[in-house]
């Protein structure tokens, strides 16, 4: 009986932690502070992801460039408001960058 209860608790913990281990861009985006400044279709504090995707469309190193900006922050690219560095891993930054670039108009 104790083993079954323990197994259920472990399974419950894994299910609860799943958003923190997100691998798709949209889920990852929603779990990070990005949502405070960005939207997919409209400018908020920062540019919309459709604007970003359009600006970098066809640029070979766009995902790498954006991943670096997501992780380290940037200033002056889209105006006077700086984008702060984000607490993301290299892999998360790459996933987010590729997801942002997928929003071509």
ABEGO torsion letter per residue (X at the ends): XAAAAAAAAAAAAAAAAAAAABABAAAAAAABAAAAABBAABBBABBBAAAAAAAABGBAAAAAAAAAAAAAEBBGAAEABBBBBBBBBAAAAAAAAAAAAAABX
